[in-house]
Amino acid sequence: MQQSILRFPQAERLKSRKVIGRLATGDSISFIYPFRIAWMIQDSEEGYPLQIAFSVPKRRFKLAVERNPVRRRMMEAWRLHRQPLIDQLRSDGKSCSVVLIYSGKPEDAAYDSIVRSIKKVINGLIRKDLPPARPSPPRRTRSAQGH
């Protein structure tokens, strides 16, 4: 492999709050354990065909020293296995924005399990048939609780 293929360029990092907000409220939200995936494929504009953001919530990992290694494992697995998706997007003339949110248990954060799941996510994005996420249960408000 070429050295440039294995880099994780700044242009590939999704930082736009507007795009992340659209992904979070969009209807293309999928779940492949241990990841919740928000994704959007559109016609390609100029620039990099793939942008991604990684998230490990504080809810499961209270300390940053616990979150950061999981996020780094996610980024490393993505960096090493993303090339077929980039090639597919370039040949189709499309671009893709993805947010990967780790929602598994802390004990399931081993590198091998993350790599297996990342490969499933990438193959699902290539085929455009990621399984839909289970709908979240409705949030109970104080008036619904009888207070």
Beta strands, then each sheet from edge to edge (+ up, - down):
strand 1: 29-32
strand 2: 35-43
strand 3: 50-55
strand 4: 94-102
sheet 1: 1+ 2- 4+ 3+
end
